[in-house]
Every structure is written in structure tokens, then in C-alpha cells.
Amino acid sequence: MYEFRIEQVEPRIIHLGATKHYNHLFASFNSPYEGCTKDTATILCDVFEPKNMKADHAILFVHGIGDMALRALEWFPKAFARTGVPCFFIRLPYIGIRTPKGEKSGEIFIKADVEKVFKAFSHSVVDIRQTITVMLTRYKSVSIVGYSLGGMLSIIAMAMDKRIEKGVFILSGGNFFHIDWKSPATRRLRKEYKLMDKTHIPCGTEKGCARIHKGMYEFIESISLIEDLLNSDKYLCYKYDPVFFAPFLRGRQVCMINAIFDRIFPFEAVCDLWHAMGKPPIFKIPSGHITSIIFRRQIAEKTIGFIAFG
């Protein structure tokens, strides 16, 4: 699942360039996830290290789906570096340059086949945790910032890994019932369900998915150890839905940043995640999911402010 043997890793680092404020490096190292393909076996990270390092604390930025969004999100680690905070920008498996041949970038994360989705989530979380291992050889402490899908993955990673000091989860949510059946981003998934044999896919209808999630709030409150969740006989989607990992972040230094008019992560998905996480500080911006990029400076300021002083 999300566990692996933590060992010291020696990354391969090359220098790509520099600006007045930071050096741009590129790091690569092997993924410890079992079941990698040739295209996903190497973890790739852009590294932005300030020339005037103000702290030995670093940020790991975890992106979401969408190649165009990926390019837009590269602004954030550069902005963090300009403030004196080093940042690793991990390239997730199955997205962009780490997409296996014959597959579409990011499509594995939105599939009716829960086994494949769980594999993608597991692989991504293991790679995030391995990157934390590498970063802790260069910096004293590391916080995580996840955007959209990256927020979901970051919540799971932080719940699994006590080495992560702080977490900021941007434009994210939990509870796949709301995400799968209300989000415009999952229309393809709903079409896929329609073509499948419902007798073998209990979540293949909205009513079926609602039945699976009946009693989920009681279950969330009943689990005291993360092993209780991972070893339970509950449906597999429970084991990669961040809403079930969120309770393990209660009492830790976390915050959320969400868009008021976000349709990708419906209001109910944001509320469920917030409640499960113990109602951490939440900052709201007056935008939708995609248009949130207009407020990138405010998002970056809130993020740095929380990580540096929160």
C-alpha cells in the first residue's frame, strides 16, 4: 500500500539554470514502489533553491492533473524560492512526463476500476514519501503543499508520515460520493460506469455509491489507528479517499485553502474533509477551481505565512 522501507537515497542532480533569486536544479532518483513500469520507475523533481536561503526548512509541492495546469502551477515553487524557502516540485507518476506509453496523462486517477485508481494513489504517495527522505538529507525539516489532486495525495502522505511538519491543502476535498457524482471533472467516470455490469460494480450507480458510504461518518470516528483503516474489510475506495485519512491530521499543523465557487470539488466534499480533519484554519478565495490561478499571489502568501509563522 503506502509503506516502504525508508533508506538513504543519493539523488542524481543536474543544474538547469539560475535567476537573480534562486538556482534551478533537477533531481532524479529511483521509486521504491513495487510494480513500477519503465516510464514510472524514476522520481523526477524540479528543485528551486534560493541563493539567499533564509531557513533550513523546505516545501514539497504536489501538483494535480492536467498538463496545462502543471505548467501554471510551476509558478508556486518559484515564488516560494523568491521568499527564501527552497521547494521541490515533484512530477507524479502517470501524469505528464511520467505517463506510461499508451496511456493518457492522469486518466488512471479517474477510472471505474478501483484497483487501478488505488495503484495510482499508492504509487504517488510512496513517491512523495521517498522525496521527503531525499529532502531531509538537505534540509532540517519539510512541509507539504498539495494542489487539487495533489492535496488529496498530500493528506494521505502526511497521515502516513510523521516526518512531514506542516501541510497546506489547496483546492482539495474528500468523500468520493460527492466527487464522483457531482463534479464535472468526473463526467468520464460516470459514462464509464454506465457501460459496466452493475452486478460487479456496487458503486456503479449513484444509489449504490450512497449505500457504500452509508455509515462512513461513524466509521471515521471509530478508527483510532491508520492500520484499522488499511486492514479493514471496507470497500477499497475508502483506502484512498483522503476523508478517511484526515482524522489522523487532527492536532497537527495543517490548513486548507479553497475556492468559494469550486465545482471540481463540490462544497460538500470540502466540508466533509474539513470536519474530518478537525476543522483546521481554512482560507477562502472568491473564484472557481480553474480561475483560482488569478489569486495565485494571495494563495502563495497564505501558504508561506502559515508554513513560516502558522
Secondary structure as the mmCIF struct_conf table of DSSP 4:
data_model
#
loop_
_struct_conf.conf_type_id
_struct_conf.id
_struct_conf.beg_label_comp_id
_struct_conf.beg_label_asym_id
_struct_conf.beg_label_seq_id
_struct_conf.end_label_comp_id
_struct_conf.end_label_asym_id
_struct_conf.end_label_seq_id
STRN STRN1 ARG A 12 ALA A 18
BEND BEND1 LYS A 20 HIS A 21
STRN STRN2 TYR A 22 ASN A 30
TURN_TY1_P TURN_TY1_P1 GLU A 34 GLY A 35
TURN_TY1_P TURN_TY1_P2 LYS A 38 THR A 40
BEND BEND2 ALA A 41 ALA A 41
STRN STRN3 THR A 42 PRO A 50
BEND BEND3 LYS A 51 ASN A 52
BEND BEND4 ASP A 56 ASP A 56
STRN STRN4 HIS A 57 VAL A 62
BEND BEND5 ILE A 65 ILE A 65
HELX_RH_AL_P HELX_RH_AL_P1 ASP A 67 LEU A 73
TURN_TY1_P TURN_TY1_P3 GLU A 74 GLU A 74
HELX_RH_AL_P HELX_RH_AL_P2 TRP A 75 ARG A 82
TURN_TY1_P TURN_TY1_P4 THR A 83 GLY A 84
STRN STRN5 CYS A 87 ARG A 91
TURN_TY1_P TURN_TY1_P5 PRO A 93 TYR A 94
BEND BEND6 ILE A 95 ILE A 95
HELX_RH_3T_P HELX_RH_3T_P1 GLY A 96 ARG A 98
HELX_LH_PP_P HELX_LH_PP_P1 THR A 99 PRO A 100
TURN_TY1_P TURN_TY1_P6 LYS A 101 GLY A 102
BEND BEND7 GLU A 103 GLU A 103
TURN_TY1_P TURN_TY1_P7 SER A 105 GLY A 106
HELX_RH_3T_P HELX_RH_3T_P2 GLU A 107 PHE A 109
BEND BEND8 ILE A 110 ILE A 110
BEND BEND9 ALA A 112 ALA A 112
HELX_RH_AL_P HELX_RH_AL_P3 VAL A 114 MET A 135
TURN_TY1_P TURN_TY1_P8 LEU A 136 ARG A 138
BEND BEND10 TYR A 139 LYS A 140
STRN STRN6 SER A 141 TYR A 147
TURN_TY1_P TURN_TY1_P9 SER A 148 SER A 148
HELX_RH_AL_P HELX_RH_AL_P4 LEU A 149 MET A 160
TURN_TY1_P TURN_TY1_P10 LYS A 162 ARG A 163
STRN STRN7 ILE A 164 ILE A 170
BEND BEND11 LEU A 171 LEU A 171
HELX_RH_AL_P HELX_RH_AL_P5 PHE A 176 LYS A 182
HELX_RH_3T_P HELX_RH_3T_P3 PRO A 184 THR A 186
HELX_RH_AL_P HELX_RH_AL_P6 ARG A 187 LYS A 194
TURN_TY1_P TURN_TY1_P11 LEU A 195 LEU A 195
BEND BEND12 MET A 196 MET A 196
TURN_TY1_P TURN_TY1_P12 LYS A 198 HIS A 200
TURN_TY1_P TURN_TY1_P13 PRO A 202 CYS A 203
BEND BEND13 GLY A 204 THR A 205
HELX_RH_AL_P HELX_RH_AL_P7 GLU A 206 HIS A 213
TURN_TY1_P TURN_TY1_P14 LYS A 214 GLY A 215
HELX_RH_AL_P HELX_RH_AL_P8 MET A 216 SER A 222
BEND BEND14 LEU A 225 LEU A 225
HELX_RH_AL_P HELX_RH_AL_P9 ILE A 226 LEU A 230
TURN_TY1_P TURN_TY1_P15 ASN A 231 ASN A 231
BEND BEND15 SER A 232 LYS A 234
HELX_RH_3T_P HELX_RH_3T_P4 LEU A 236 TYR A 240
HELX_RH_AL_P HELX_RH_AL_P10 PRO A 242 PHE A 245
HELX_RH_3T_P HELX_RH_3T_P5 ALA A 246 LEU A 249
TURN_TY1_P TURN_TY1_P16 ARG A 250 GLY A 251
BEND BEND16 ARG A 252 ARG A 252
STRN STRN8 GLN A 253 ALA A 259
TURN_TY1_P TURN_TY1_P17 ILE A 260 PHE A 261
BEND BEND17 ARG A 263 PHE A 265
HELX_RH_AL_P HELX_RH_AL_P11 PHE A 267 ALA A 276
TURN_TY1_P TURN_TY1_P18 MET A 277 GLY A 278
BEND BEND18 LYS A 279 LYS A 279
STRN STRN9 ILE A 282 ILE A 285
BEND BEND19 PRO A 286 SER A 287
BEND BEND20 HIS A 289 HIS A 289
HELX_RH_3T_P HELX_RH_3T_P6 ILE A 290 PHE A 295
HELX_RH_AL_P HELX_RH_AL_P12 ARG A 296 PHE A 309
#
